Amino acid sequence: MKIKDIRALSTEELRQQVAQEKEALSRLKFAHAISPIENPMRIRTSRKLIARMMTELNAR
């Protein structure tokens, strides 16, 4: 998701997206702890996406 797409979302949609991404991140971390996932960079990308969305929420 690009920053342009994040800015187009309403505040409530943004909060929902953050909650969904945090849940997905926790599932990724859990799966990685049990057995290494094929692309561990997905964890970093997910963390950065959450940070971008939270930054936009705080700016509003």
C-alpha positions as CSV (number, residue, x, y, z in Angstrom):
1,M,0.0,0.0,0.0
2,K,1.4,3.3,-1.1
3,I,1.3,6.5,1.0
4,K,-1.1,7.9,-1.6
5,D,-3.5,5.0,-0.9
6,I,-3.1,5.5,2.8
7,R,-4.0,9.2,2.6
8,A,-7.1,8.4,0.6
9,L,-8.6,6.2,3.4
10,S,-10.9,7.7,6.0
11,T,-9.8,7.8,9.6
12,E,-12.0,4.8,10.6
13,E,-10.9,2.8,7.6
14,L,-7.3,3.5,8.6
15,R,-7.9,2.3,12.1
16,Q,-9.4,-0.9,10.8
17,Q,-6.4,-1.4,8.4
18,V,-4.0,-0.9,11.3
19,A,-5.8,-3.5,13.4
20,Q,-5.8,-6.0,10.5
21,E,-2.1,-5.5,9.8
22,K,-1.1,-5.9,13.4
23,E,-3.0,-9.1,13.6
24,A,-1.3,-10.3,10.3
25,L,2.1,-9.3,11.7
26,S,1.5,-11.3,14.9
27,R,0.6,-14.3,12.9
28,L,3.7,-13.9,10.7
29,K,5.9,-13.7,13.8
30,F,4.3,-16.7,15.3
31,A,4.7,-18.7,12.1
32,H,8.3,-17.6,11.8
33,A,9.1,-18.7,15.4
34,I,7.7,-22.2,14.8
35,S,9.4,-22.7,11.4
36,P,11.2,-20.2,9.3
37,I,8.9,-18.6,6.7
38,E,10.1,-18.5,3.1
39,N,10.3,-14.7,3.0
40,P,11.2,-13.1,6.3
41,M,11.3,-9.7,4.7
42,R,7.5,-9.8,4.9
43,I,7.8,-9.1,8.6
44,R,9.8,-6.0,8.0
45,T,7.4,-4.8,5.2
46,S,4.4,-5.3,7.4
47,R,6.0,-3.4,10.3
48,K,6.8,-0.5,8.0
49,L,3.3,-0.4,6.6
50,I,1.9,-0.2,10.2
51,A,4.3,2.6,11.0
52,R,3.2,4.5,7.8
53,M,-0.5,4.1,8.7
54,M,0.1,5.1,12.4
55,T,2.0,8.2,11.2
56,E,-0.9,9.3,9.0
57,L,-3.3,8.7,11.9
58,N,-1.2,10.8,14.2
59,A,-1.0,13.6,11.6
60,R,-4.8,13.8,11.5
